[in-house]
Amino acid sequence: MAVIVIAGGGIGGLATALAVAAGGHRAVVLERADRFAEIGAGIQLAPNGLDALDALGVGAEVRGSAVHMDELRFMDGVTGEHVTSLELTADYRRRFAGPYVVVHRAELHQVLLDACLAAESVDLVAGATVTGYEQDERGATVALADGRRITGAAVIGADGIHSAIRRQLVADGEPRVSGITVYRAVIPMERVPDRLRFARSVVWWAGPGCHFVHYPIAGGRYLNLAASSDDGSTEAFAGVPVRKERVRREFTALGAAPRELLELGDDWKTWMLVDRDPVLQWTEGRVALLGDAAHPMLHYAAQGACQALEDAVVLGALLEGTTNSAIPGRLTAYVRLRRERTARIQRIARDSTRLWHPAGAAATARNAMLAALSPEQLRDHVAWMHGFRVAQPGKEVAA
């Protein structure tokens, strides 16, 4: 049994702990906060993410608490036109062997945390801020801010977009500022008029230089609101409270229905969206990156959590039963299996604003193009993402 040290106690770090523990190793998870918890609101999970959760042994529990979606609904946010929908019911679920669900981030994190707490070979260490690492031919050691040092056979950096492990391993500086500001709020569903609830839909309202997404979370008790503005801001910030007047002012280009929903939001907070360019190498000897530390992406492909979960399962499978001396080679294989897929999703998420944010004639042309696609063509478009089966890396559900 090898000890695998994991920097980061978020969704990716806990999933990795479960995966390596299932493979016969001991996982030590280091979380910088004084307790293991998750903030944020909704997460969308396509069948590929649920497949990874099944492999980790918690898929059924997540399905039970999630809201199962019937459609991804694309609306012209100016005219109110329903342009198209990717139906997520019988044909979708049959083709991709599972539903498309949304869940509160904290609920997903709690399911993973409970599974880690129940696992004898997972150690959870809070209040442990990782600052860097060193390694030799026998093992890898992380340094903590308080002077402690923890050694294992490998170190996995699952410590997010500002990863200390990445800062040393890749040395590519600060994340890229996208120039897109996102405004988030959560409101009780009871406050939403029936005609605007879309109780089993992820709804996009696309407008000039902006768009607005909403969907139900927490078993349908709340509506998660996320509105994005391509405002060209150049500085990173996160979780900054803003007044409703600013949100109202930022999205005046949208029509009456989306603005009515935005008006319901209170306690708005705002983030500058950041990501990084894909890199070919995110491993060095006995150290590797995972999730947002490896391939941070804008949330517009709704695949960030899914990709971290896939990473964890692939890594766990490669490390299962391995000897200490073989670990560097297995980490190299892990990156080789994951980098092309994750880089493609990073690029698609970044480029997606070309679809969401056109104005005038360009928006009209976009609507016509999307409306002309058949249900089967829409499913074809997402098959390589949603149909991926992590238990068989590189394979997808047949078209």
C-alpha positions as CSV (number, residue, x, y, z in Angstrom):
1,M,0.0,0.0,0.0
2,A,1.4,3.4,-1.0
3,V,0.5,6.7,0.6
4,I,-0.9,9.2,-1.9
5,V,-0.8,12.8,-0.7
6,I,-3.6,15.0,-2.2
7,A,-3.4,18.8,-2.0
8,G,-7.0,20.1,-1.9
9,G,-10.2,18.9,-0.3
10,G,-12.7,20.0,-2.9
11,I,-14.7,17.8,-5.2
12,G,-11.6,16.7,-7.2
13,G,-9.5,16.0,-4.2
14,L,-12.1,14.0,-2.4
15,A,-12.9,12.0,-5.6
16,T,-9.2,11.3,-6.0
17,A,-9.0,10.0,-2.4
18,L,-11.9,7.6,-3.0
19,A,-10.4,6.4,-6.3
20,V,-6.9,5.7,-4.9
21,A,-8.3,4.2,-1.7
22,A,-10.4,1.8,-3.8
23,G,-7.2,0.8,-5.6
24,G,-5.5,-0.4,-2.4
25,H,-3.6,2.8,-1.3
26,R,-3.9,5.2,1.6
27,A,-5.0,8.7,0.7
28,V,-4.0,11.8,2.8
29,V,-6.1,14.8,1.8
30,L,-4.8,18.2,2.8
31,E,-7.3,21.1,3.0
32,R,-6.2,24.7,3.5
33,A,-9.5,25.7,5.3
34,D,-10.1,24.8,8.9
35,R,-12.9,22.4,7.8
36,F,-13.9,20.4,4.8
37,A,-16.7,22.3,3.1
38,E,-17.8,23.7,-0.3
39,I,-19.2,27.0,-1.3
40,G,-20.9,28.0,-4.5
41,A,-24.2,27.1,-6.0
42,G,-25.2,24.7,-8.8
43,I,-23.3,22.1,-10.7
44,Q,-24.5,20.5,-13.9
45,L,-23.6,16.8,-14.3
46,A,-23.9,15.2,-17.7
47,P,-23.9,11.3,-18.0
48,N,-20.1,11.3,-18.2
49,G,-19.9,12.9,-14.8
50,L,-22.5,10.5,-13.3
51,D,-20.6,7.6,-14.8
52,A,-17.5,8.7,-12.9
53,L,-19.5,9.0,-9.7
54,D,-20.8,5.5,-10.3
55,A,-17.2,4.3,-10.5
56,L,-16.5,6.0,-7.2
57,G,-19.4,4.2,-5.6
58,V,-21.6,7.3,-4.9
59,G,-23.5,7.7,-8.2
60,A,-26.8,6.4,-6.9
61,E,-26.8,8.8,-3.9
62,V,-26.1,11.8,-6.1
63,R,-28.8,10.8,-8.5
64,G,-31.2,10.6,-5.6
65,S,-30.7,14.2,-4.5
66,A,-30.2,15.8,-7.9
67,V,-32.9,17.4,-10.1
68,H,-33.1,15.4,-13.4
69,M,-33.3,17.8,-16.3
70,D,-35.7,17.5,-19.3
71,E,-34.0,20.0,-21.6
72,L,-31.2,22.4,-22.2
73,R,-33.3,25.3,-23.5
74,F,-31.8,28.1,-25.7
75,M,-33.7,31.4,-25.8
76,D,-33.1,34.6,-27.6
77,G,-32.7,36.8,-24.6
78,V,-33.8,40.0,-26.5
79,T,-36.8,38.8,-28.4
80,G,-37.9,36.0,-26.0
81,E,-37.9,33.5,-28.9
82,H,-37.4,29.8,-28.0
83,V,-34.7,29.0,-30.5
84,T,-34.1,25.3,-29.8
85,S,-33.8,22.7,-27.0
86,L,-31.5,19.8,-26.5
87,E,-34.0,17.3,-25.1
88,L,-32.6,15.3,-22.2
89,T,-35.4,12.7,-21.8
90,A,-35.8,9.2,-23.3
91,D,-33.7,9.4,-26.5
92,Y,-30.9,11.3,-24.8
93,R,-30.8,9.0,-21.7
94,R,-31.0,5.9,-23.9
95,R,-28.1,7.0,-26.1
96,F,-25.8,8.2,-23.3
97,A,-26.9,5.6,-20.7
98,G,-27.9,8.1,-18.1
99,P,-29.7,11.4,-17.2
100,Y,-28.5,15.0,-17.1
101,V,-28.8,16.4,-13.6
102,V,-28.1,19.5,-11.6
103,V,-27.1,19.4,-7.9
104,H,-26.0,22.0,-5.4
105,R,-22.2,22.0,-5.2
106,A,-22.3,21.6,-1.4
107,E,-24.5,18.5,-1.7
108,L,-22.1,16.8,-4.1
109,H,-19.2,17.7,-1.9
110,Q,-21.0,16.3,1.1
111,V,-21.7,13.0,-0.6
112,L,-18.0,12.6,-1.4
113,L,-16.9,13.8,2.0
114,D,-19.2,11.3,3.7
115,A,-17.7,8.5,1.6
116,C,-14.2,9.6,2.5
117,L,-15.1,9.7,6.2
118,A,-16.4,6.1,6.0
119,A,-13.3,4.9,4.2
120,E,-10.7,3.5,6.6
121,S,-7.8,4.3,4.2
122,V,-8.6,8.0,3.7
123,D,-7.1,10.5,6.1
124,L,-8.6,14.1,6.1
125,V,-6.4,16.9,7.4
126,A,-7.9,20.4,7.6
127,G,-5.9,23.6,8.3
128,A,-3.1,22.4,6.0
129,T,-2.0,24.9,3.4
130,V,0.3,23.4,0.9
131,T,3.1,25.8,-0.3
132,G,5.2,23.5,-2.5
133,Y,6.8,20.1,-2.9
134,E,10.1,18.2,-3.3
135,Q,10.8,14.7,-4.4
136,D,13.4,12.0,-4.9
137,E,13.4,8.5,-6.4
138,R,11.6,7.1,-3.4
139,G,8.8,9.6,-2.7
140,A,7.4,13.1,-2.8
141,T,7.0,15.5,0.1
142,V,4.7,18.6,0.4
143,A,5.6,21.6,2.6
144,L,2.9,23.2,4.6
145,A,2.7,26.9,5.6
146,D,3.0,26.0,9.2
147,G,6.3,24.2,8.7
148,R,4.9,20.6,8.6
149,R,6.1,18.2,5.9
150,I,4.1,15.3,4.7
151,T,5.6,12.5,2.5
152,G,4.0,9.9,0.3
153,A,4.7,7.8,-2.7
154,A,3.1,10.5,-4.9
155,V,1.6,14.0,-4.6
156,I,-1.6,15.0,-6.5
157,G,-2.3,18.7,-6.8
158,A,-6.0,19.1,-6.7
159,D,-5.7,22.6,-5.2
160,G,-7.7,24.6,-7.7
161,I,-6.9,27.3,-10.2
162,H,-4.5,29.0,-7.9
163,S,-2.7,25.8,-7.2
164,A,0.6,26.0,-5.3
165,I,1.6,22.7,-6.8
166,R,1.0,24.0,-10.4
167,R,2.9,27.2,-9.6
168,Q,6.0,25.1,-9.0
169,L,5.4,22.3,-11.6
170,V,4.2,24.3,-14.6
171,A,5.3,27.8,-13.5
172,D,2.9,29.6,-15.9
173,G,2.0,32.5,-13.6
174,E,-1.4,33.8,-12.7
175,P,-4.6,32.6,-14.4
176,R,-5.9,34.4,-17.6
177,V,-8.5,37.0,-16.9
178,S,-11.3,36.5,-19.4
179,G,-12.9,39.9,-19.3
180,I,-16.3,38.3,-18.5
181,T,-17.9,39.1,-15.2
182,V,-20.5,36.7,-13.8
183,Y,-23.2,37.6,-11.3
184,R,-24.7,34.8,-9.1
185,A,-27.6,34.5,-6.8
186,V,-29.9,31.8,-5.5
187,I,-33.6,32.4,-4.8
188,P,-36.4,30.3,-3.3
189,M,-38.4,28.7,-6.1
190,E,-41.6,29.8,-4.4
191,R,-40.8,33.4,-5.4
192,V,-40.6,32.5,-9.1
193,P,-43.8,32.9,-11.1
194,D,-45.0,29.6,-12.5
195,R,-44.6,30.8,-16.1
196,L,-40.9,31.4,-15.5
197,R,-40.0,28.4,-13.4
198,F,-38.9,25.9,-16.1
199,A,-38.7,23.4,-13.3
200,R,-36.8,20.8,-15.3
201,S,-34.8,23.0,-17.7
202,V,-31.4,24.6,-17.8
203,V,-32.3,27.8,-19.6
204,W,-30.0,30.1,-21.5
205,W,-31.1,33.6,-22.4
206,A,-28.5,34.9,-25.0
207,G,-28.1,38.6,-25.6
208,P,-25.6,41.1,-27.1
209,G,-22.4,40.8,-25.1
210,C,-24.1,38.9,-22.3
211,H,-26.2,35.9,-21.4
212,F,-28.2,34.6,-18.4
213,V,-28.5,31.0,-17.3
214,H,-30.8,29.6,-14.6
215,Y,-31.8,26.1,-13.4
216,P,-33.3,24.5,-10.2
217,I,-31.1,23.1,-7.4
218,A,-31.6,21.6,-4.0
219,G,-34.3,19.2,-5.1
220,G,-36.1,22.1,-6.9
221,R,-36.4,24.2,-3.8
222,Y,-34.2,27.0,-5.2
223,L,-33.4,28.6,-8.6
224,N,-29.8,29.2,-9.3
225,L,-29.1,32.4,-11.3
226,A,-25.9,33.1,-13.2
227,A,-25.7,36.1,-15.5
228,S,-22.5,36.8,-17.5
229,S,-21.4,40.2,-19.0
230,D,-18.6,40.5,-21.5
231,D,-17.5,43.8,-19.9
232,G,-13.8,43.7,-20.7
233,S,-12.7,44.0,-17.0
234,T,-9.0,43.3,-16.6
235,E,-8.6,42.4,-12.9
236,A,-9.4,39.2,-11.2
237,F,-11.9,39.2,-8.2
238,A,-14.1,36.6,-6.6
239,G,-17.2,36.6,-4.5
240,V,-17.6,40.4,-4.3
241,P,-21.1,41.5,-3.1
242,V,-22.9,43.8,-5.5
243,R,-26.2,45.7,-5.3
244,K,-29.1,44.7,-7.4
245,E,-29.0,48.1,-9.2
246,R,-25.7,47.1,-10.8
247,V,-27.1,43.8,-12.0
248,R,-30.2,45.6,-13.4
249,R,-28.0,48.1,-15.2
250,E,-25.6,45.5,-16.6
251,F,-28.4,43.5,-18.4
252,T,-30.7,46.1,-19.8
253,A,-30.3,44.7,-23.3
254,L,-32.2,41.6,-22.3
255,G,-36.0,41.3,-22.7
256,A,-38.7,41.4,-20.2
257,A,-38.8,37.8,-19.0
258,P,-35.1,37.4,-18.2
259,R,-35.0,40.8,-16.6
260,E,-38.0,39.8,-14.4
261,L,-36.1,36.8,-13.2
262,L,-33.0,38.9,-12.5
263,E,-35.1,41.3,-10.5
264,L,-36.0,38.5,-8.1
265,G,-32.4,38.0,-7.1
266,D,-31.0,39.3,-3.8
267,D,-27.6,39.0,-2.2
268,W,-25.8,39.1,-5.5
269,K,-22.1,38.3,-5.7
270,T,-19.8,38.7,-8.6
271,W,-16.7,37.0,-10.0
272,M,-14.3,37.7,-12.8
273,L,-14.1,34.5,-14.8
274,V,-10.5,33.2,-15.2
275,D,-9.0,30.1,-16.8
276,R,-5.6,29.0,-18.2
277,D,-4.3,27.9,-21.6
278,P,-4.1,24.1,-22.0
279,V,-0.6,22.7,-21.4
280,L,0.8,19.4,-22.6
281,Q,2.5,18.4,-19.4
282,W,1.1,18.4,-15.9
283,T,3.2,15.8,-14.2
284,E,6.8,15.7,-12.9
285,G,8.1,12.5,-11.6
286,R,5.9,11.6,-8.6
287,V,3.8,14.8,-8.7
288,A,0.7,15.4,-10.9
289,L,-2.1,17.9,-11.2
290,L,-5.9,17.2,-11.3
291,G,-9.1,19.1,-12.0
292,D,-8.9,22.9,-12.0
293,A,-5.2,22.7,-11.0
294,A,-4.5,20.9,-14.3
295,H,-7.0,22.2,-16.8
296,P,-9.1,25.1,-15.4
297,M,-11.9,26.0,-17.8
298,L,-14.7,28.6,-18.0
299,H,-18.0,27.1,-16.9
300,Y,-19.8,27.5,-20.2
301,A,-19.4,23.9,-21.2
302,A,-20.7,22.8,-17.8
303,Q,-17.9,20.2,-17.6
304,G,-15.5,21.4,-14.9
305,A,-16.7,19.1,-12.2
306,C,-17.2,16.3,-14.6
307,Q,-13.6,16.5,-15.9
308,A,-12.2,16.5,-12.3
309,L,-14.3,13.4,-11.6
310,E,-13.1,11.7,-14.7
311,D,-9.5,12.6,-13.8
312,A,-9.9,11.0,-10.4
313,V,-11.3,7.7,-11.8
314,V,-8.6,7.4,-14.5
315,L,-5.8,8.1,-12.0
316,G,-7.2,5.7,-9.5
317,A,-7.4,2.9,-12.1
318,L,-3.9,3.5,-13.2
319,L,-2.5,3.4,-9.6
320,E,-4.5,0.3,-8.6
321,G,-2.1,-2.3,-7.4
322,T,1.0,-0.5,-8.6
323,T,4.4,-0.7,-7.0
324,N,6.2,2.4,-5.7
325,S,8.8,2.3,-8.5
326,A,6.0,2.3,-11.2
327,I,4.2,5.3,-9.9
328,P,6.0,8.0,-12.0
329,G,5.2,6.0,-15.2
330,R,1.6,5.7,-14.2
331,L,1.3,9.4,-13.6
332,T,2.8,10.0,-17.1
333,A,0.2,7.7,-18.5
334,Y,-2.6,9.5,-16.7
335,V,-1.7,12.8,-18.2
336,R,-1.3,11.3,-21.7
337,L,-4.8,9.8,-21.4
338,R,-6.4,13.1,-20.1
339,R,-4.7,16.0,-21.7
340,E,-6.3,16.0,-25.2
341,R,-9.9,15.7,-24.0
342,T,-9.6,18.3,-21.3
343,A,-7.8,20.7,-23.6
344,R,-10.5,20.4,-26.1
345,I,-13.1,21.2,-23.5
346,Q,-11.1,24.2,-22.2
347,R,-11.0,25.6,-25.8
348,I,-14.7,25.0,-26.4
349,A,-15.7,26.6,-23.1
350,R,-13.6,29.7,-24.0
351,D,-15.0,30.0,-27.5
352,S,-18.6,29.5,-26.5
353,T,-19.3,33.2,-26.0
354,R,-19.2,33.5,-29.8
355,L,-22.5,31.5,-29.7
356,W,-24.0,33.2,-26.7
357,H,-23.1,36.9,-27.2
358,P,-23.7,38.0,-30.9
359,A,-26.0,41.0,-31.6
360,G,-28.2,42.0,-34.4
361,A,-27.9,40.2,-37.7
362,A,-25.3,37.8,-36.3
363,A,-27.7,36.8,-33.5
364,T,-30.5,36.2,-36.1
365,A,-28.1,34.0,-38.2
366,R,-27.2,32.1,-35.0
367,N,-30.8,31.4,-34.2
368,A,-31.5,30.2,-37.7
369,M,-28.5,27.8,-37.6
370,L,-29.5,26.4,-34.2
371,A,-33.2,26.0,-35.1
372,A,-32.3,24.1,-38.2
373,L,-30.6,21.3,-36.2
374,S,-32.6,18.1,-35.6
375,P,-32.8,16.5,-32.2
376,E,-30.3,13.8,-33.4
377,Q,-27.9,16.4,-34.7
378,L,-28.0,18.2,-31.3
379,R,-27.2,15.0,-29.6
380,D,-24.4,14.3,-32.0
381,H,-22.9,17.7,-31.1
382,V,-22.4,16.7,-27.4
383,A,-21.8,13.0,-27.9
384,W,-18.0,13.2,-27.5
385,M,-18.4,15.0,-24.1
386,H,-21.6,13.4,-22.6
387,G,-21.1,9.9,-24.0
388,F,-17.6,9.4,-22.7
389,R,-17.2,6.5,-20.4
390,V,-14.4,7.0,-17.9
391,A,-14.1,3.3,-17.0
392,Q,-12.9,2.8,-20.6
393,P,-10.6,5.8,-21.3
394,G,-10.7,7.0,-24.9
395,K,-14.0,5.3,-25.7
396,E,-17.4,6.9,-26.3
397,V,-20.9,5.7,-26.7
398,A,-21.4,4.8,-30.4
399,A,-22.9,7.7,-32.5
